[in-house]
Amino acid sequence: MNCYNHTDSPAHGICSVCRKALCKSCMAEDMASVCCRGECQTKAKNVEEIIRRALI
């Protein structure tokens, strides 16, 4: 399977938000789960913050 954005690059993960295949350059680096940069990254950060607050 290849990256959704870079069809010549192999995928290294699937975005946990939009479910698209991602190469390493398309993956957000500061996330606990795999997600693409941009809107999906923002959504995933919001979910992580809600979970973090619920655990406190």
BAPAFI-69942 format. One line per 8 residues: number of its first residue (from 0); for each residue x, y, z of N, C-alpha, C, O. Coordinates in steps of 0.02 Angstrom, whole numbers, plus 50000, padded with zeros to 5 digits. Atoms other than C-alpha are relative to their C-alpha. Layout:
BEGIN
NUM = X,Y,Z,X,Y,Z,X,Y,Z,X,Y,Z | ...
This chain:
BEGIN
0 = 50043,49942,50000,50000,50000,50000,50045,50062,50000,50097,50063,50034 | 49961,49938,50005,50065,50174,49957,49963,50058,50032,49903,50055,50046 | 50026,49939,49968,50040,50346,50033,49944,50032,49957,49948,50033,49896 | 50055,49966,50034,49878,50436,49990,50025,50062,49963,50003,50075,49907 | 49975,49938,50030,49974,50598,49953,50058,49990,49954,50065,50026,49904 | 49940,50014,50039,50135,50526,49882,49995,49928,49975,50020,49882,50007 | 50016,50067,50025,50082,50378,49775,50062,49958,49984,50055,49898,49973 | 49939,50038,50013,50264,50328,49743,50036,49980,50065,50087,49946,50062
8 = 49969,50016,49935,50305,50313,49930,49958,49948,50037,49897,49951,50037 | 50037,50050,49962,50260,50162,50037,49968,50030,50063,49996,50076,50094 | 50034,49977,49940,50136,50191,50178,50032,49969,50062,50052,49911,50061 | 49972,50024,49936,50199,50176,50357,49948,50001,50055,49963,49983,50112 | 50054,49998,49951,50033,50201,50445,49936,50023,49969,49934,50046,49912 | 50067,49979,50021,49848,50238,50431,49976,50054,50048,49979,50044,50108 | 50024,49945,49958,49776,50402,50495,49942,49975,50043,49895,49945,50017 | 50052,50023,49954,49669,50366,50648,49936,50041,49993,49884,50022,50020
16 = 50059,49958,50009,49549,50506,50597,49967,49988,49932,49908,49970,49929 | 50030,50005,50067,49524,50498,50407,50013,49932,49967,49985,49918,49914 | 49986,50068,50024,49593,50320,50381,50038,49996,49934,50034,49946,49899 | 49960,50001,50060,49708,50369,50237,50069,49972,50016,50095,49981,50071 | 49932,50026,49993,49875,50280,50211,50049,50057,49996,50042,50103,49955 | 49953,49945,49995,50023,50391,50255,50072,49975,49998,50089,49924,50027 | 49928,50013,49997,50210,50391,50220,50027,50038,50061,49991,50077,50092 | 49970,49968,49941,50330,50451,50355,49998,50076,49996,49990,50110,50047
24 = 49999,49927,50006,50336,50628,50285,49931,50031,50009,49925,50091,50021 | 50068,49974,49993,50146,50646,50294,49972,49991,50071,49921,50019,50088 | 50025,50014,49932,50128,50583,50473,50019,50056,50048,50075,50082,50045 | 49985,49951,49948,50115,50707,50616,50047,49968,50050,50035,49911,50072 | 49948,50029,49958,50266,50680,50727,49987,50005,50075,50015,49966,50114 | 50009,49987,49929,50203,50744,50894,49937,49968,50029,49912,49990,50080 | 50063,50031,49980,50053,50629,50911,50012,49931,50031,50059,49896,50013 | 49997,50067,49970,50025,50475,51019,49975,49947,49951,49997,49890,49953
32 = 50026,50045,50051,49928,50396,50876,50020,50026,49931,50040,50083,49923 | 49983,49981,50068,49959,50398,50689,49945,50045,49972,49886,50028,49976 | 50048,49957,50035,49874,50543,50599,50037,50045,49952,50097,50057,49959 | 49970,49955,50049,49904,50658,50453,50000,50071,50028,49965,50087,50076 | 49993,49931,49976,49951,50839,50475,49940,50041,49980,49903,50023,49933 | 50054,49955,50017,49826,50980,50472,49938,49988,50042,49942,49982,50103 | 50065,50006,49965,49642,50957,50516,49997,49936,50042,49972,49938,50098 | 50001,50063,49963,49662,50775,50569,50043,50005,50063,50025,49979,50116
40 = 49955,49990,49943,49807,50822,50683,49965,50041,50054,49970,50024,50113 | 50037,49959,49952,49700,50956,50766,49945,49960,50034,49937,49965,50094 | 50053,50041,49971,49555,50836,50791,50029,49949,50049,50001,49939,50103 | 49970,50051,49956,49669,50702,50865,50027,50032,50064,50021,50002,50117 | 49976,49965,49940,49749,50829,50984,49943,50017,50046,49949,50011,50107 | 50058,49984,49959,49577,50882,51043,49975,49938,50037,49958,49942,50097 | 50022,50063,49969,49528,50701,51078,50050,49980,50055,50029,49960,50109 | 49950,50017,49950,49693,50669,51169,49994,50045,50062,50002,50021,50118
48 = 50009,49954,49943,49663,50823,51278,49939,49982,50040,49940,49984,50102 | 50062,50020,49965,49486,50767,51321,50014,49937,50041,49993,49932,50099 | 49983,50061,49964,49553,50595,51370,50046,50016,50059,50036,49990,50114 | 49954,49982,49946,49695,50671,51472,49963,50032,50058,49975,50015,50116 | 50039,49967,49948,49573,50781,51568,49955,49951,50036,49945,49958,50097 | 50044,50049,49969,49456,50635,51600,50039,49955,50048,50011,49931,50097 | 49959,50043,49958,49598,50535,51676,50026,50034,50063,50049,50001,50110 | 49975,49962,49942,49646,50672,51799,49950,50000,50056,49962,50029,50109
